[in-house]
């Protein structure tokens, strides 16, 4: 979160725990401890110019480093005579302040290496906005009262507010998650993965992202307590593969190295900026429902240009105005959210639909062929949009079977796969598309059999 909130929270924590025993020294030391981890911005000149924020929220934000950062902040204050007289209390308050830094950053969506050095994961809870004026204001006011009155009570009020505010954030996230699921279901989508992040400045506006069929789908969700949730549909964009980025690069190895780190930083949510195939955006963030990220990578296409460079985006007045209109609920684009209907039938993606002709059979696990008497020869199947399977050819002349669709783990893979449950008989098959218009349909049981098909162009 922003440095002001970080520092104030550290001061409040120190004041709440240690109280007025050392006057203003306690909250000042807590403030210093809460601020110091963000001194990693001074390491920016040491970072790759194409990734200037690569060292931000790194080792200085780790849980393991919190006591060290607190002791460093306290040691600096001990250079001042007033703090030196209460050295133990100063160091303790600074450590308390530093201990609040990592959890607060973890609650935002940026990503923080809190588990360093054991893991370089950019951990996040997607719970608070990166900038939250309401939270900052409440913490600041209670700190002022606590400092002026030399009292612990206002700081304890701030802690109570933080607990309640976290509960409100969890409620808002839960409502937004339900709406995200309803949006996906209403479109016939089964997301491979999804993220839900509060937009800057409020818990009333959330950015929804999910991946389906190689696309990132973005929406804006506005859940309101005791009110109706509304949404703004933001559209979709193809997620980038490394080969897409390297095509036409002036320095392949340089672009590959930077892009891989950028993709990790962006949690894999990378796509071309709209109308610009020379810029790779971090699509996690946008103040609008679409794809206008705050930063991107600019790819050089000529020897005179840098092979890859960092490109921040300057937000305009219209961006801020649009964000405020969504938070206040006055945006004209807001529409009622669909209801989540658990009994709504799921349908297969269009790529599975059409006529397919069998090309062979094999065992689902051991690779053996079906017995000759059970082979179906040149059977054709037609997968319809209305969740029906039409069989044509031996051994059945013509039959139609309805099916239901689900997506999940199978005996073949822990990754979600498309499956159909044929009726009658409740026989479940796993469907997988292959190269050159091929399809496999395998029984989702151990030692089950499968059939391979090739699309028939009619």
C-alpha positions as CSV (number, residue, x, y, z in Angstrom):
1,X,0.0,0.0,0.0
2,X,1.1,3.6,-0.2
3,X,3.9,4.7,2.2
4,X,1.6,7.1,4.2
5,X,-0.7,4.3,5.2
6,X,2.2,2.0,5.9
7,X,3.8,4.4,8.2
8,X,0.6,5.4,10.0
9,X,-0.3,1.8,10.6
10,X,3.1,1.1,12.1
11,X,2.7,4.1,14.4
12,X,-0.8,3.0,15.4
13,X,0.3,-0.6,16.1
14,X,3.2,0.7,18.3
15,X,0.9,3.1,20.2
16,X,-1.7,0.4,20.7
17,X,0.7,-2.1,22.2
18,X,3.1,0.1,24.1
19,X,0.9,3.0,24.9
20,X,2.1,6.4,26.3
21,X,5.0,5.1,28.3
22,X,7.6,7.0,26.3
23,X,5.4,9.8,25.0
24,X,5.8,10.6,21.3
25,X,8.8,8.3,21.0
26,X,6.6,5.2,20.6
27,X,4.5,6.2,17.7
28,X,7.4,8.0,15.9
29,X,9.5,4.8,16.2
30,X,6.5,2.7,14.9
31,X,6.1,5.2,12.1
32,X,9.8,4.7,11.1
33,X,9.6,1.0,11.3
34,X,6.5,0.9,9.1
35,X,8.1,3.1,6.5
36,X,11.6,1.6,6.2
37,X,10.8,-1.5,4.1
38,X,9.7,0.9,1.3
39,X,13.2,2.3,1.2
40,X,13.8,-0.4,-1.4
41,X,12.8,2.2,-4.0
42,X,16.3,3.5,-3.6
43,X,17.4,0.3,-5.2
44,X,15.7,1.2,-8.5
45,X,19.0,2.4,-10.2
46,X,20.3,-1.2,-9.6
47,X,17.4,-2.8,-11.3
48,X,17.0,-3.6,-15.0
49,X,15.9,-0.4,-16.8
50,X,13.2,-2.3,-18.6
51,X,11.9,-3.5,-15.2
52,X,12.6,-0.6,-12.8
53,X,10.2,-1.9,-10.1
54,X,11.7,-5.4,-10.1
55,X,13.3,-4.9,-6.7
56,X,10.3,-3.2,-5.1
57,X,8.4,-5.3,-2.5
58,X,11.4,-7.7,-2.5
59,X,13.5,-8.9,0.4
60,X,12.9,-5.8,2.5
61,X,9.2,-6.8,2.6
62,X,9.8,-10.4,3.7
63,X,8.4,-11.7,7.0
64,X,11.9,-12.8,7.9
65,X,13.3,-9.4,7.4
66,X,10.7,-7.5,9.4
67,X,12.6,-7.6,12.7
68,X,15.8,-6.6,10.9
69,X,14.1,-3.6,9.3
70,X,12.6,-2.6,12.6
71,X,15.9,-2.7,14.4
72,X,17.6,-0.7,11.6
73,X,14.9,2.0,11.8
74,X,15.2,2.0,15.6
75,X,19.0,2.2,15.4
76,X,18.8,5.3,13.3
77,X,16.4,7.0,15.8
78,X,18.9,6.1,18.6
79,X,21.3,8.6,17.1
80,X,18.9,11.2,18.6
81,X,19.4,11.9,22.3
82,X,15.7,11.8,23.1
83,X,15.3,8.3,21.8
84,X,18.6,7.0,23.2
85,X,17.3,7.4,26.8
86,X,14.6,4.8,26.1
87,X,16.6,2.6,23.7
88,X,14.7,-0.7,24.4
89,X,11.3,0.9,24.0
90,X,12.4,2.7,20.8
91,X,13.7,-0.5,19.2
92,X,10.6,-2.5,20.3
93,X,8.2,0.1,18.8
94,X,10.2,0.2,15.6
95,X,10.0,-3.6,15.3
96,X,6.3,-3.5,15.9
97,X,5.9,-1.0,13.1
98,X,7.9,-3.0,10.7
99,X,5.9,-6.1,11.5
100,X,2.8,-4.5,10.1
101,X,4.3,-3.7,6.7
102,X,4.3,-7.1,5.0
103,X,0.8,-8.1,5.9
104,X,-0.7,-4.8,4.7
105,X,1.2,-5.1,1.3
106,X,0.2,-8.7,1.1
107,X,-3.5,-7.7,1.3
108,X,-3.2,-5.7,-1.9
109,X,-3.0,-7.0,-5.5
110,X,0.5,-5.9,-6.5
111,X,2.4,-8.9,-5.2
112,X,4.9,-9.1,-2.4
113,X,7.8,-11.5,-1.8
114,X,6.9,-12.1,1.8
115,X,8.3,-15.6,1.8
116,X,11.8,-14.6,0.7
117,X,14.3,-16.3,0.8
118,X,12.4,-19.5,0.8
119,X,10.2,-18.5,-2.2
120,X,10.2,-15.7,-4.7
121,X,6.4,-16.0,-5.1
122,X,4.7,-12.6,-5.5
123,X,2.1,-13.4,-2.9
124,X,-1.2,-11.5,-2.7
125,X,-4.6,-11.7,-1.0
126,X,-6.4,-9.3,-3.4
127,X,-8.3,-7.8,-0.5
128,X,-7.4,-4.0,-0.2
129,X,-6.9,-1.4,-2.9
130,X,-3.3,-0.2,-3.4
131,X,-4.5,3.2,-2.4
132,X,-7.4,3.4,0.1
133,X,-8.2,7.0,1.2
134,X,-10.8,5.9,3.8
135,X,-8.5,3.5,5.6
136,X,-5.7,6.0,5.5
137,X,-7.9,8.8,6.9
138,X,-9.3,6.7,9.8
139,X,-5.8,5.5,10.8
140,X,-4.4,9.0,10.5
141,X,-7.1,10.6,12.6
142,X,-6.9,8.0,15.4
143,X,-3.1,8.4,15.4
144,X,-3.4,12.2,15.8
145,X,-5.8,11.8,18.8
146,X,-3.6,9.1,20.3
147,X,-0.5,11.3,20.0
148,X,-2.1,14.5,21.3
149,X,-3.8,12.8,24.2
150,X,-0.8,10.5,24.8
151,X,-3.3,7.7,25.1
152,X,-3.6,4.1,23.8
153,X,-7.4,4.2,23.5
154,X,-7.7,5.9,20.1
155,X,-5.1,3.5,18.7
156,X,-7.2,0.6,19.9
157,X,-10.2,2.1,18.2
158,X,-8.1,2.1,15.0
159,X,-7.3,-1.6,15.4
160,X,-11.0,-2.4,15.9
161,X,-11.8,-0.4,12.8
162,X,-9.2,-2.3,10.8
163,X,-10.7,-5.6,11.9
164,X,-14.2,-4.5,10.9
165,X,-12.9,-3.0,7.6
166,X,-11.2,-6.3,6.8
167,X,-14.5,-8.1,7.4
168,X,-16.2,-5.7,5.1
169,X,-13.5,-6.3,2.4
170,X,-14.0,-10.0,2.7
171,X,-17.8,-9.6,2.3
172,X,-17.3,-7.4,-0.8
173,X,-14.9,-9.9,-2.3
174,X,-17.3,-12.7,-1.7
175,X,-20.1,-10.8,-3.4
176,X,-17.9,-10.0,-6.3
177,X,-16.7,-13.6,-6.6
178,X,-20.3,-14.7,-6.9
179,X,-21.0,-12.1,-9.6
180,X,-17.8,-13.2,-11.4
181,X,-19.0,-16.8,-11.5
182,X,-22.4,-15.7,-12.7
183,X,-20.9,-13.6,-15.5
184,X,-18.8,-16.6,-16.7
185,X,-21.8,-19.0,-16.4
186,X,-24.0,-16.6,-18.4
187,X,-21.5,-16.7,-21.2
188,X,-21.0,-20.4,-21.2
189,X,-17.5,-20.0,-19.9
190,X,-15.6,-22.3,-17.5
191,X,-12.6,-20.3,-16.4
192,X,-9.2,-22.0,-16.2
193,X,-8.1,-19.4,-13.6
194,X,-9.4,-16.1,-12.3
195,X,-8.4,-13.0,-10.3
196,X,-10.5,-10.5,-8.5
197,X,-8.9,-7.2,-7.4
198,X,-10.3,-4.0,-5.8
199,X,-9.8,-0.9,-7.9
200,X,-7.9,2.0,-6.4
201,X,-9.6,4.1,-3.8
202,X,-12.5,2.0,-2.8
203,X,-13.9,-1.5,-2.0
204,X,-17.0,-0.7,-4.1
205,X,-15.3,-1.4,-7.4
206,X,-13.5,-4.7,-8.3
207,X,-11.7,-5.7,-11.5
208,X,-12.6,-9.2,-12.6
209,X,-10.3,-11.3,-14.8
210,X,-10.6,-14.9,-15.9
211,X,-9.0,-17.0,-18.6
212,X,-11.0,-19.1,-21.0
213,X,-9.8,-20.6,-24.3
214,X,-6.6,-18.6,-24.3
215,X,-8.4,-15.3,-23.8
216,X,-8.4,-13.0,-20.8
217,X,-11.9,-11.7,-20.1
218,X,-12.2,-8.5,-18.1
219,X,-15.2,-7.0,-16.3
220,X,-15.8,-4.4,-13.6
221,X,-18.0,-5.4,-10.7
222,X,-19.7,-3.0,-8.2
223,X,-21.1,-4.9,-5.2
224,X,-23.1,-2.7,-2.8
225,X,-24.1,-3.7,0.7
226,X,-27.9,-4.0,0.9
227,X,-28.1,-3.1,-2.8
228,X,-28.0,-4.6,-6.2
229,X,-24.7,-5.5,-7.8
230,X,-24.0,-4.0,-11.1
231,X,-21.3,-4.6,-13.7
232,X,-19.4,-3.1,-16.7
233,X,-18.4,-5.6,-19.3
234,X,-14.9,-4.9,-20.5
235,X,-14.4,-7.4,-23.3
236,X,-11.6,-9.9,-24.0
237,X,-8.1,-10.1,-25.4
238,X,-5.8,-13.0,-26.4
239,X,-3.2,-13.9,-23.7
240,X,0.3,-13.7,-25.1
241,X,2.6,-16.6,-25.6
242,X,6.4,-16.1,-25.6
243,X,6.6,-16.8,-29.3
244,X,4.2,-13.9,-30.0
245,X,6.4,-11.5,-28.2
246,X,9.7,-12.7,-29.7
247,X,8.4,-12.5,-33.3
248,X,10.1,-9.5,-34.9
249,X,12.2,-8.7,-31.8
250,X,15.4,-6.9,-32.6
251,X,17.3,-8.7,-29.8
252,X,15.6,-12.1,-29.1
253,X,17.5,-13.1,-26.0
254,X,17.1,-9.7,-24.4
255,X,13.4,-9.6,-25.0
256,X,13.0,-13.2,-23.9
257,X,14.7,-12.5,-20.6
258,X,12.8,-9.3,-19.8
259,X,9.4,-10.7,-20.9
260,X,9.7,-13.9,-18.8
261,X,10.3,-11.8,-15.7
262,X,7.5,-9.3,-16.7
263,X,5.1,-12.2,-17.2
264,X,6.0,-13.6,-13.7
265,X,5.5,-10.1,-12.2
266,X,2.1,-9.8,-14.0
267,X,1.0,-13.3,-12.9
268,X,0.7,-14.4,-16.5
269,X,-1.9,-11.8,-17.3
270,X,-0.1,-10.3,-20.3
271,X,-1.6,-9.1,-23.6
272,X,-1.0,-6.6,-26.4
273,X,-2.2,-3.1,-25.7
274,X,-5.4,-2.4,-27.7
275,X,-4.3,-1.5,-31.2
276,X,-0.6,-1.7,-30.4
277,X,1.3,-4.9,-31.1
278,X,4.5,-3.3,-30.0
279,X,3.5,-3.0,-26.4
280,X,2.9,-5.8,-23.8
281,X,0.6,-4.8,-21.0
282,X,0.1,-6.0,-17.4
283,X,-3.6,-6.6,-17.6
284,X,-4.1,-7.1,-13.9
285,X,-4.7,-3.4,-13.5
286,X,-6.8,-0.8,-15.2
287,X,-9.0,1.9,-13.8
288,X,-11.6,1.1,-16.4
289,X,-13.3,-2.2,-17.3
290,X,-11.1,-2.8,-20.4
291,X,-7.4,-3.0,-21.0
292,X,-5.6,0.2,-20.1
293,X,-2.9,-0.9,-17.8
294,X,-0.7,1.5,-15.8
295,X,2.5,0.1,-17.3
296,X,3.7,-2.0,-20.2
297,X,6.8,-3.2,-22.1
298,X,7.6,-1.3,-25.3
299,X,9.3,-3.6,-27.9
300,X,11.8,-2.0,-30.3
301,X,11.5,-3.1,-33.8
302,X,14.6,-1.4,-35.3
303,X,18.3,-1.5,-34.3
304,X,18.1,2.2,-33.4
305,X,15.5,1.5,-30.6
306,X,16.0,-0.3,-27.3
307,X,15.0,-3.9,-27.8
308,X,12.6,-3.6,-24.8
309,X,11.8,-0.7,-22.5
310,X,9.5,0.1,-19.6
311,X,6.5,2.3,-20.6
312,X,4.4,3.8,-17.8
313,X,1.0,5.2,-18.6
314,X,0.0,8.7,-17.5
315,X,-3.6,8.6,-16.3
316,X,-5.7,11.4,-17.7
317,X,-8.5,13.4,-16.1
318,X,-11.1,11.2,-17.9
319,X,-9.6,8.0,-16.3
320,X,-10.0,9.4,-12.8
321,X,-13.5,10.8,-13.5
322,X,-14.5,7.4,-14.9
323,X,-13.2,5.6,-11.8
324,X,-15.1,8.0,-9.5
325,X,-18.3,7.6,-11.5
326,X,-18.1,3.8,-11.0
327,X,-17.4,4.1,-7.3
328,X,-20.3,6.5,-6.8
329,X,-22.6,4.4,-9.0
330,X,-23.3,7.1,-11.6
331,X,-21.5,5.5,-14.6
332,X,-23.9,5.0,-17.5
333,X,-22.1,1.7,-18.4
334,X,-23.2,0.0,-15.2
335,X,-25.8,-2.7,-15.8
336,X,-27.5,-5.2,-13.5
337,X,-25.4,-8.3,-12.8
338,X,-26.7,-11.7,-13.9
339,X,-28.0,-14.0,-11.2
340,X,-25.9,-17.1,-10.4
341,X,-28.1,-20.1,-11.4
342,X,-26.6,-23.3,-10.2
343,X,-28.9,-25.4,-12.4
344,X,-28.1,-23.4,-15.6
345,X,-26.8,-26.0,-18.2
346,X,-23.1,-25.6,-19.2
347,X,-22.4,-25.9,-22.9
348,X,-19.2,-26.9,-24.8
349,X,-17.1,-24.3,-26.5
350,X,-17.8,-23.9,-30.2
351,X,-14.5,-25.6,-31.2
352,X,-16.0,-29.0,-30.1
353,X,-19.2,-28.7,-32.1
354,X,-19.7,-30.2,-35.6
355,X,-19.3,-33.5,-37.3
356,X,-16.4,-35.9,-36.5
357,X,-15.4,-39.2,-38.1
358,X,-13.6,-41.9,-36.1
359,X,-10.0,-42.8,-37.0
360,X,-9.2,-45.4,-34.4
361,X,-9.6,-46.7,-30.9
362,X,-7.3,-47.5,-28.0
363,X,-7.2,-48.3,-24.3
364,X,-7.6,-45.3,-22.0
365,X,-4.7,-46.3,-19.9
366,X,-2.8,-49.3,-21.2
367,X,-2.9,-48.3,-24.9
368,X,-4.4,-51.6,-26.2
369,X,-7.0,-51.6,-29.0
370,X,-10.6,-52.5,-28.5
371,X,-11.5,-56.1,-29.3
372,X,-12.3,-56.4,-33.0
373,X,-16.0,-57.3,-32.4
374,X,-16.4,-54.0,-30.4
375,X,-14.8,-51.7,-33.0
376,X,-17.1,-49.2,-34.6
377,X,-15.4,-48.8,-37.9
378,X,-16.0,-45.4,-39.6
379,X,-18.5,-44.1,-37.1
380,X,-19.5,-40.5,-37.3
381,X,-20.7,-38.3,-34.4
382,X,-22.3,-34.9,-34.5
383,X,-21.8,-32.8,-31.4
384,X,-24.6,-30.2,-31.2
385,X,-24.9,-26.9,-29.5
386,X,-28.0,-28.1,-27.6
387,X,-26.0,-30.7,-25.6
388,X,-26.8,-33.6,-27.9
389,X,-24.6,-36.3,-29.5
390,X,-25.8,-37.8,-32.8
391,X,-24.2,-41.1,-33.7
392,X,-24.2,-42.3,-37.4
393,X,-22.7,-45.5,-38.7
394,X,-21.8,-49.0,-37.3
395,X,-22.7,-50.5,-35.0
396,X,-25.6,-48.1,-34.5
397,X,-27.3,-46.8,-37.6
398,X,-28.5,-43.6,-36.0
399,X,-29.1,-42.5,-32.4
400,X,-29.3,-39.2,-30.5
401,X,-28.1,-39.0,-26.9
402,X,-28.4,-35.9,-24.7
403,X,-25.5,-35.1,-22.4
404,X,-24.6,-32.7,-19.6
405,X,-21.3,-30.8,-19.6
406,X,-18.8,-30.2,-16.8
407,X,-15.2,-29.2,-16.5
408,X,-12.8,-30.4,-13.9
409,X,-10.0,-32.9,-13.0
410,X,-9.9,-36.3,-14.7
411,X,-8.1,-39.6,-14.2
412,X,-5.8,-38.5,-17.0
413,X,-4.9,-35.0,-15.8
414,X,-5.1,-32.7,-12.8
415,X,-5.7,-29.8,-15.1
416,X,-9.4,-29.0,-15.8
417,X,-10.7,-30.8,-18.9
418,X,-14.0,-30.7,-20.7
419,X,-16.3,-33.7,-20.0
420,X,-19.7,-34.9,-21.1
421,X,-22.0,-37.2,-19.2
422,X,-24.0,-39.2,-21.8
423,X,-27.6,-40.2,-21.0
424,X,-29.0,-42.7,-20.4
425,X,-26.4,-44.7,-18.7
426,X,-24.4,-41.8,-17.2
427,X,-21.3,-42.7,-19.1
428,X,-18.6,-39.9,-18.7
429,X,-16.2,-39.1,-21.5
430,X,-13.2,-36.7,-21.5
431,X,-13.0,-34.5,-24.7
432,X,-9.7,-33.1,-25.9
433,X,-9.0,-31.2,-29.1
434,X,-5.7,-32.1,-30.9
435,X,-3.8,-30.6,-33.8
436,X,-5.1,-30.7,-37.4
437,X,-8.8,-30.8,-36.5
438,X,-8.7,-33.9,-34.3
439,X,-10.7,-34.9,-31.3
440,X,-10.3,-37.7,-28.7
441,X,-13.2,-38.9,-26.6
442,X,-12.0,-41.2,-23.7
443,X,-13.9,-42.9,-20.9
444,X,-13.1,-41.2,-17.6
445,X,-12.5,-44.5,-15.8
446,X,-9.5,-46.6,-15.2
447,X,-8.8,-49.1,-18.1
448,X,-11.4,-47.2,-20.1
449,X,-11.3,-47.0,-23.9
450,X,-11.2,-44.0,-26.1
451,X,-11.9,-43.1,-29.7
452,X,-10.0,-40.7,-32.0
453,X,-11.9,-38.5,-34.5
454,X,-11.1,-36.2,-37.4
455,X,-13.4,-33.3,-38.2
456,X,-15.6,-33.7,-41.3
457,X,-15.8,-30.6,-43.5
458,X,-19.2,-30.5,-45.1
